[in-house]
Amino acid sequence: MTRKPNRRWTPSPPQQTLGTIALLVLGGFSIDVSGWTAILLAGDALPGIGPLEYSGTLLYVLSSAITSTIFIAAGSRLQTLRACPCIFYVAAVFILSGLALVEQALPRPMLLICFLLFAAGNTTLLFFWLELMTRFNSHIVAAIIVLSALTSSIAAAIPWASTHAAFTFFVTVAATLICLNRLDRALGKDSNPRDSRPLEVDKHVLIGTIAGLCLASMISGITQNLAFSSADSGAFYPGSSDLVTVALLAVILLSLGDVNLSTGVKIISSLTIGSLLLLLLPNALNYPAYVFASMSYGLLTGLGYYTAVLMAKTRAFSTPVVFGIMGAMLFSSSIVLFGLAVAGIDIADRSLIALLTLGYSLAAIWLLSDRGIDLLVTAKYSSAHSHGAAQGDLGPGVQAIAGKVGLTPRETDVLALASSGRSVPFMAEKLVLSENTVKSYLQKVYAKCGVHSRQELISLAEQAAVEAINNRNR
């Protein structure tokens, strides 16, 4: 018996040029670099906040947190950010107000307002950048996030970029606006509407996972600031730890994809708890603790971007709300720090560190299950309520793909369940396998089908089902 050749299924590729991807990388790099150069330019012009030594960063992140909250509150009225062009132009005006930081000719209150407006505008353009990436497959999204993080880390490690902060700021602000405007025109408008049908998800698990991620991010951000304020030496941007962070991010996103995003959460949890424990030691190792906390927050940022794009790609949620929740998750620590600073509480107090350690441990336990994160990126509508119905709808497509690429019977079962939007725990229970075994089969299915995420697999099965039905009716 001759074995069928193992060929990849090749659907029609989307319009994805190297130039477009390069513009997205440049856009992400410019948004990040313009942010930290604005903080450097503001310098002493910003007022001090209690015992906090680096108020510029705190005020920037606080403005970003408020902006994220506004998107959560008002974003449900919009399907996408790009559907309302005025959002881009208002954000552009806001970041141009940051140019006042270069000369600092205005009174300090006005400079503070300009700085806060710049932070709000830059955060909005960050969300706009993430929405543009929803037009690409998940592997390209992961590569863009990793390359953007790498280039911005290299820029932060170059002394010239800091000593010539004004020039760097001018260039990156201009690059941000030009890149995002060009990309918006090149990619065109997304004509696929968001589905208004009810979602087939466990709302308690979904809400619990989002709340747990917010808690973990908040404590990670507080730990980073706490370690920095306690450190006696070391640059604010430790170059070596940034490069290690980018390397870890590349391994998590490019190697694991959406099959095991919880692995990244476990690494983040370990780094943050390690940082807190170092600060609790009698002879606190402040700088290593800061490095650990910086790596944790850097990984969390990259993972947050990637997860938010995958959530937006499901079309199950309003993209402004998705990115607003992501922003609130990443920037929520600033609200707590601001409150502590105004109250005059010493953030280096050991009892506070012990409380944070306990809180993060509880959040980590909450997040170690794959189920919640899996639900975030594979939300499915109630039309596929039963396994039988979903498999019946996509059955011809599943069988066509299995025969084309040479899937084994067990891989075909995994394909059928995965393409119907089922989670890894559900598949493990249905097929009487361990979750790790299901993930292994899912990785093999991805490789044979030439896809990199669940959403791509679902789209592939739907396309194959339509083609199979059309061929049958001819």
Residue pairs with C-beta under 8 A, 6 or more apart in sequence:
3 406
4 403
4 406
5 406
6 405
6 406
6 448
7 404
7 405
7 406
8 405
8 448
8 449
8 450
9 401
9 404
9 405
9 448
9 449
9 450
9 460
9 464
10 450
11 459
11 460
11 463
11 464
14 135
14 136
14 137
16 136
16 137
16 140
20 183
20 186
20 187
21 136
21 140
21 143
21 144
23 179
23 182
23 183
23 186
24 129
24 132
24 133
24 136
24 144
24 148
24 179
24 183
25 144
25 147
25 148
25 151
26 175
26 179
27 129
27 132
27 148
27 175
27 176
27 179
27 180
27 183
28 129
28 144
28 145
28 147
28 148
28 149
28 152
29 148
29 151
29 152
29 155
29 172
29 175
30 172
30 173
30 175
30 176
30 179
31 122
31 125
31 126
31 129
31 172
31 176
32 148
32 149
32 152
33 152
33 155
33 156
33 161
33 168
33 172
34 95
34 98
34 122
34 169
34 172
34 173
34 176
35 60
35 119
35 122
36 156
36 237
37 161
37 162
37 165
37 168
37 169
37 172
38 60
38 98
38 101
38 115
38 118
38 119
38 122
38 169
39 56
39 57
39 60
40 56
40 162
40 165
41 101
41 102
41 104
41 165
41 166
41 169
42 56
42 101
42 111
42 115
43 56
45 101
45 104
45 108
45 111
45 112
45 115
46 55
46 56
46 59
46 108
46 111
46 112
46 115
47 55
47 108
47 112
48 55
49 55
49 58
49 59
49 338
49 341
49 342
50 340
50 341
50 342
50 343
50 344
51 229
51 341
51 344
51 346
51 347
52 58
52 225
52 229
52 337
52 341
52 347
53 228
53 229
54 225
54 228
54 229
54 236
56 115
57 225
58 225
58 334
58 337
58 338
58 341
59 112
59 115
59 116
59 119
60 115
60 119
61 119
61 221
61 331
61 333
61 334
62 331
62 334
62 335
62 338
63 115
63 116
63 117
63 119
63 120
63 123
64 119
64 120
64 122
64 123
64 327
64 330
64 331
64 334
65 327
65 328
65 331
65 332
65 334
65 335
66 120
67 119
67 120
67 123
67 124
67 327
68 123
68 323
68 324
68 325
68 326
68 327
68 328
68 331
69 324
69 328
70 324
71 127
71 320
71 321
71 323
71 324
71 327
72 321
72 324
72 325
72 328
73 324
74 320
75 318
75 319
75 320
75 321
75 323
75 324
76 318
76 320
76 321
78 84
78 318
78 319
78 320
79 193
79 194
79 318
79 319
80 131
80 190
80 318
80 319
80 320
81 87
81 88
81 124
81 127
81 128
81 131
81 319
81 320
81 323
82 88
82 128
82 131
82 132
82 184
82 189
82 190
83 189
87 124
87 128
88 125
88 128
88 180
88 181
88 184
90 121
90 124
91 120
91 121
91 122
91 124
91 125
91 128
92 121
92 125
92 177
93 121
94 117
94 118
94 120
94 121
94 122
94 124
95 118
95 121
95 122
95 125
95 173
95 176
95 177
96 121
96 173
97 114
97 117
97 118
97 121
98 114
98 115
98 117
98 118
98 121
98 122
98 169
98 173
99 170
99 173
100 106
100 110
100 111
100 114
101 111
101 114
101 115
101 118
101 169
102 166
102 169
102 170
104 111
106 114
122 176
123 327
125 176
125 180
126 323
126 327
127 319
127 320
127 323
127 324
127 327
128 180
128 184
129 180
130 305
130 308
130 309
130 312
130 323
130 326
131 312
131 319
131 323
132 180
132 183
132 184
132 187
133 140
133 141
133 144
133 309
134 190
134 309
134 312
134 313
134 319
135 187
135 190
136 144
137 451
137 452
137 453
137 456
138 257
138 258
138 306
138 309
138 310
138 313
138 452
138 453
138 455
138 456
139 254
139 257
139 452
139 453
141 306
141 309
141 310
142 253
142 254
142 257
142 306
142 452
143 254
145 249
145 253
145 302
145 305
145 306
146 246
146 249
146 250
146 253
146 254
146 302
149 245
149 246
149 249
149 298
149 302
150 243
150 246
153 237
153 239
153 242
153 243
153 245
153 246
155 161
155 168
156 162
156 237
156 239
156 242
157 237
157 239
157 242
161 168
162 168
192 315
193 315
194 315
194 316
194 317
194 318
195 315
195 316
195 381
197 381
197 382
197 383
198 381
198 382
199 316
199 379
199 380
199 381
199 382
200 380
200 381
200 382
200 384
200 385
200 421
201 375
201 379
201 380
202 375
205 371
205 372
205 375
206 372
206 375
206 376
208 366
208 372
209 366
209 367
209 372
209 373
209 375
209 376
210 325
210 329
210 376
212 363
212 366
212 367
212 372
213 265
213 304
213 329
213 367
214 328
214 329
214 332
215 359
215 360
215 362
215 363
215 366
216 265
216 268
216 269
216 272
216 300
216 360
216 363
216 364
216 367
217 297
217 300
217 304
217 329
217 330
217 332
217 333
218 332
218 333
218 336
219 272
219 333
219 356
219 359
219 360
219 363
220 268
220 272
220 293
220 296
220 297
220 300
220 333
220 360
221 297
221 330
221 331
221 332
221 333
221 334
221 337
222 333
222 336
222 337
222 347
222 356
223 272
223 275
223 276
223 279
223 289
223 293
223 296
223 356
223 360
224 275
224 290
224 293
224 294
224 296
224 297
224 333
225 333
225 337
225 347
226 279
226 293
226 347
226 348
226 352
226 353
226 356
227 275
227 279
227 286
227 287
227 289
227 290
227 292
227 293
228 236
228 290
228 293
229 347
229 348
230 279
230 284
230 286
230 289
230 290
230 348
231 286
231 287
231 289
231 290
232 286
232 287
233 287
234 287
234 290
234 291
238 290
238 291
238 294
241 291
241 294
241 295
242 294
242 298
244 295
245 294
245 295
245 298
245 299
246 298
248 267
248 295
248 299
249 298
249 299
249 302
249 303
252 261
252 263
252 264
252 267
252 299
252 302
252 303
253 264
253 302
253 303
253 306
256 263
256 264
257 446
257 452
257 453
258 310
258 377
258 378
258 453
258 454
259 424
259 439
259 442
259 443
259 446
260 370
260 439
261 303
261 306
261 307
261 370
261 373
261 374
261 377
262 367
262 368
262 369
262 370
262 373
264 299
264 303
265 303
265 364
265 367
265 368
265 373
266 364
266 368
267 299
268 296
268 299
268 300
268 303
269 360
269 363
269 364
269 367
269 368
271 292
271 293
271 295
271 296
271 299
272 292
272 293
272 296
272 360
273 357
273 360
273 361
273 364
274 292
275 289
275 290
275 292
275 293
275 296
276 289
276 353
276 356
276 357
276 360
277 357
278 284
278 285
278 286
278 288
278 289
278 292
279 285
279 286
279 289
279 353
280 350
280 353
280 354
280 357
300 330
301 330
304 326
304 329
304 330
305 326
307 326
307 373
307 376
307 377
308 322
308 323
308 325
308 326
310 376
310 377
310 453
310 455
311 317
311 322
311 376
311 377
311 379
312 319
312 322
312 323
313 455
314 377
314 378
314 379
314 455
316 379
316 380
316 381
317 379
337 347
340 347
341 347
345 352
346 352
367 373
370 423
370 424
370 425
370 435
371 423
371 424
371 425
374 423
374 424
374 425
375 423
377 453
377 454
377 455
378 421
378 422
378 423
378 454
378 455
379 421
380 420
380 421
380 422
383 389
384 390
384 393
384 420
384 421
387 417
387 420
387 422
387 430
390 416
390 419
390 420
390 421
391 398
391 416
391 417
391 420
393 465
394 416
394 419
394 420
394 461
394 462
394 465
395 416
395 465
396 464
396 465
396 468
396 469
396 472
397 419
397 460
397 461
397 462
397 463
397 464
397 465
397 466
397 467
397 468
398 412
398 415
398 416
398 419
398 461
398 464
398 465
399 412
399 468
400 464
400 465
400 467
400 468
401 407
401 415
401 449
401 460
401 461
401 464
402 411
402 412
402 415
405 448
405 449
406 448
407 415
407 445
407 448
410 431
410 441
411 441
411 444
411 445
411 448
413 431
414 427
414 431
414 438
414 441
414 442
414 445
415 445
415 449
415 457
415 461
417 426
417 427
417 430
417 431
418 427
418 442
418 445
418 454
418 457
418 458
419 457
419 458
419 460
419 461
419 462
421 454
421 458
422 430
424 435
424 438
424 439
424 442
425 435
427 433
427 438
428 434
428 435
428 437
428 438
431 438
433 441
445 457
446 452
446 453
446 457
449 457
449 460
451 457
451 460
